[in-house]
Amino acid sequence: MQSVAVGWQVYEITRRPLDLGLVGLAQFLPGILLFLVSGHAADRFDRRDLMVCSYGGFAVCSSLLLAATLFAGHSVAPIYAVLVLVGAARSFNGTASRALLPQLVPPELFPSAVAWNASTFQTANILGPAVGGVAYAVFHGPSAVYVIAITTAVAALIAILRVKVKRKARPREPTSLASVLAGFRYIGKQKVVLGSISLDLFAVLLGGAVALLPVYAREILRTGPWGLGVLRSAPAVGATAMAVLLAHRPIRGRAGTTMLLCVAAFGAFTIIFGLSHNLWLSLFALFMVGAVDMVSVVIRGTLVQTATPDEMRGRVNAVDMIFIGASNELGQFESGVTAAWFGTVPAVILGGIGTLVVTGLWAWAFPELRRADYPTSAPE
């Protein structure tokens, strides 16, 4: 909800696609600065407690966005400042929540748990943008959306307090530069993990069109905030459908090849969306973008989690989250810049072509990834 409100509010104030890219950059930079700290914290402190603090931070940030809307008028500077705080809270929440998941389910159920976890997350991504767009239109501004976001953040805080964690003693390494950088060293040695997360980084970095959806909704498809909400929800609908399918029918063989094919499909459907001037075709393309991307998300998530010892999961997931953040938030910035240079439609089409090129290069450079099989258990 909040992402739709912020995007529409910023574009309504400035009417510059570049400013939509800055929305992503403001949230990405804190992750770059804090990922080593957040990863080390997730391995050193109670992960559930870190999530409690993060959800409290999200509630505070939504309150600040509401205050900026009510009292800062048509200035976007306060919005960017709050988004930096959102990025900081997300950095700690992302590493802690991903590292916590293996403590909640037995190893033999973990691959399906990754898919179910992704499906519930994507369900929120479906409902959030749709409700956010409708609320923005009905209440003629973002204030109501931020009030709802505050409420849901508090509800999430209460929910995580009720989670019972199977705690395991983790060795307490002395804090040093070597221990903080352990995640990098581990990923560098695991070529399948390195190939899968770097493929996602560059493919989504180039092929992400989400940042430019306000431009498509207003100027190309000629819809209002409700249309933006529906467009933002379409990839999540596709992702959720695919996640549920993968939860019931996990990939057992040729996981790497399947991921490469789906990343290529991600680029192809991005090109279709970029060329479309029809709302229904655009929705279909975005639906398929979300569906094929979910295959990569589930395979990559299971590879990373099942191959990593519990005492290192925070640091390894911190590095993985940087790849994800770069592909999403930094990808939004890249989309805004290329749209400012070449125009909105050419920027999206070129991004999709870039994704296809990256897929071909990674299939050649990482033969281990082509041969990778889907893991079925997690380490004790």
N, C-alpha and C positions, 0 to 999 in steps of 0.2 A: 504493500500500500504506500509506504513512505517513498519508495523509489519512483513510483509513478507521480506522486505529488511533487517531489523535488524536481524531477525532470520537466514536468509541465510548467511549474512555477518559474524555474530558471529561464526556460525558453520563452515564456510569456513576458518576462521582464526584459530580456536582452534581444531575443529573436536571432541569436547567433549560434550556429551548430557547434562552433568551437567551445562555447561555454558548457554545452552538454558533455563534451569530452573532459572538461575540467572537473565536472562532477565526479567522473570516474577517477581522475588523477588524485583528487583530494582524499578519496577513500583508500587509494592504493598506497600512497606514500607512507602512511603510518605503519602499514604492514611490512614494507621494506625496512623501515628503521627498527621495528620491534620484533621481527620474527625470531631472531636468535634468543631474545629475552623471553618471549612467550613460549617458545619450544622448551627452553630450559625450565621455565616455571611449571609447565605441564608434567615434566618428569620429576620435579622436586617437591611440588605441593599437591594437595588434594585436588583432583581435576574437577570434581563436582563443585567445590567451593569457588574455583576459578570461574566456572560457568555462572554461578549465582552472582558474582561480582559483575560479570559481563552483561547479564540481563538487566541488572540494576543500572549499568552504564547506558544501555540502549534506552531505557525509560527516561533517564536524564537527558539524553541527546534529543529524543522526540519532544521533550518539554522545551528545550532550547530552540528547536525549530519552530515550535508554536509561538514562543516569545518573539523570535525574529520576524515571523510573519505579522504578528500583531503590532509590533513597535518599531520595526526597522524599515517599513515601507517598501520601496522598490529597490533596495540594495541587495545584491547577491553576495557581498563579502561575508556577512554573518552566516549565511547558509553554508558557504565553503568552509568556514571555521568550524562549524558544528560537524560537517561531514568528515573532517579530519579526526574528530573525537570518535565518530562512528567507526572509522577505520581502525582506530586504536582498540576499541572494545571488541571489534570483530576479530582482530589478530589474536587476542587471548582466548576468545570463545571458540574460534575455529580449531586451534590446536588442541585445546582441552576436550572439546566434544568429540573430535575424531579419535583421539587417543583413549577416550573413555569407552567407546563402543565395544571393544573386545572384552571388557570387564563385565558386560551385561548379558552376554550369551555364551553358550559353550562353543568350543572350536568347530565342531562338526556342523553347526548351524550358521556359521559366520558368513559364508557367501550369500545365503538368502537374506541374512540380517542386513547386509550392505544394501541389497536391492530394496528391502522394505524401508530401510532408513531413508534411502533416496526417494522412494515413492511418497512418504509422508512429507518430506521436505518440499517436493515438487507440488504436492497438494496445496501447501501453503502458498507456493508461487503461483498457483492457479487462482486461488481465492483472493490473495492479496491484491494483485494488480486490478482484477475485475472490480472488487469492492472499492479500492482506492480511486479508480477512474469514475465510478458512479458517484461516490461520496463527494469527490471534487466537483462534479457537475451539479449535483443536487444542492450542495451548500455553497456553490459559487466561490470556491477557493480551497486552499489546502488545510485550513485550520481544523476542520472536522476530521480529516485524515490523520493529522498528528495526534489528536485526542484519542482516536481509536488505537493508534500505534502505541501510545503510552499505556493504554489498558492492556493490550496484548503482551507487551513486554513484562508488565507486572504479573500477568497470568503465567507466563513462561517461567518467571522466577519462582513462583509458588510451586509450579509443576516439578521443576528440577529439585526442589527441596524434598520432594516425596520419593525421589529415585533411590533405590537401595543398591549399593555398589558392592560387588565382590572384590574387596580390597586385597591386594597381594603386596607383600613386602618388596620394595624396590631398593636395590643397592644405592647408597648415597655416595655418589662420586664427588670429590672435591671440585668446587667451581674453578674452572680454568678455561683458557681459550681452547684447549684441545677438547674438553668435554662439551663446550658450547658448539663447536664446529663438527661434532661427531656425526650429525645428520648428513652433512655434505660428504664426508668420507664414506659413509655407508652407501649412499645413493650412487656415488662414483664407482663403487665396486660392483653394484648390481645393475648390469647393463639393461636387463629387461625393465627394471623400474625406471632407470634413467631415460630409456627410450620412450616409455609410455607417457611419463609426465612431461617430458620436453615436447613430445608430439602434440599433446593437448595444449601446451603453452603456445606454440607458434601457430597451430591451426586456428585456435579460437581467437588469438591475438589478431590475426589477419582477417578472420571470417566473421567476427562478431558485428552484428548490425543492430543490436539492442539499443545502443546509445542514440541512434538516429531515428528511432521509432517516433518520437514527437514530431520530427520533420515529415516523416511519411504520413502520420495521422493527419496533420494539419494541411500540408501543401500538396501531397501526391495522391493520397487516398481520400482526402476531403472529409474526414470525420472529426469529431470533437474529443474531449477527454474520455468519453465512454469507449470510443474506438481505440484510443491508446491503451486503455485498460485491457481490452479484448486482445489486441495485438501482443501486449506484454504477457498475457496469459497463455497464448497459443503454444509457445515452446514448452511451457510447463505442462500443458495437457498432454502433448506428445511424450514428454519425458516420463510423466507419471504412468501413462499406459504402457510404455516400454519397461519401466521399473517393475510394475506388477507382473508383467509377462516373464521377466527375468527372475523374479522371486519364485514363481511357480516352476519355471523351466530354466534353471541356471545353465550357463554355457560351460560345457565340460571339456571340449577339445577345440583346438585351433583358435584360441582366444585372441592371440596376437593378430592373426590374419583377419579375424572378424573385426577387431578394433580398427585396423588400417582401412578396411573397406568402408566402415561406418564414418570414419573421419573424412574420407573422400566424398561420401554422400553428403556430409555436413557442408562441405564446400559447394557441391553442386546445387543443393537446395537454397543455399545463401544466394547464389547467382540468380536462381529463379525468383526469389523474393525481390532482389534488387531490380529485376526487369519488370516486375508486375505493377500494373496500375489498377488491378481489380482486388477488392477487399477479400473476397473468398479465396482467390488464388494465393494471395499473400498469407492468409491464415493457414492454408494447407501447407505452404512452404515452411512457415515457422513451426507448425506442428511437426513436420518431418525433421526439421533442424533439431528440435528438442528430443525427438525419439532416437535418432541415430547418435546424438551426443550422449544420451544416457547410457548407451552400450559402453562407450569409452569411459564414462564416469564409474560404472560398476566394476569393469575389468580393472581399471587403474586402482580404484579404491581397495579392491580385494588383494591385488598384487602387493601394494604397499603395506597393508595392515598384516596380512598373513606372513609376510617374509621378515617382519621386524620384531625383535624382542620387546617385551612390554616396557622395560626400563629405558628404551630408546624411542618409543613411539612418539613422544611429544616432540622431540627434536627432528625426527624424520618427517612427521606430519607438518611441522613448521615450514620445512623446506618445500614440501608438497603444496602447502597453502600459498606460498609465495608464487609458485608456478600457476596455481589457480587464480590468485589475485591478479597476477600479471596478465593472464589471458582474459580476465573479465574487466577489472577496473582500468588497467593500462590499455586494454583493447578498446575500451570506450574512448579513451583519450586519442588513440590512434585513429579511430573512426571519425572523431570530431575534426582532427587535423586534416585528414585526407579529404573529408567533405568540404572543408574550407578551401582546400587547394583545387580540387577537381570537380566538386559538386557532389550532392548526396548520392545519386544513383550510381555514377561511376565509382565512387568510393566503395560502395557495397559490392559491386560486381568485381572490382579489382581484388577486394578482400577474399571473395570466394575463389577466384583463380589462384591467389596466393596459397590458400589452404590446399588445393589440389596439388600444387607444386611441392609444398612441404611434405605432404603424404608420400609422394613418390620418392623424395629424397630420403625420408626416414625409413621407408621399406628397404632401400638399398643400403643405408648406413648402419642399420640395426638388424642384422639377420636373426639375432636372438629373439627379437620382438616378433618377427614373422613366425618363428617356430614355437612361441610361448603357448603353454597350455594353462587353462584356468585352474588356479589353486583351489583346493577343497577343504583345507584345514588351517587353523591358526596355530602359531607356536605357543607353547605353555609359558 
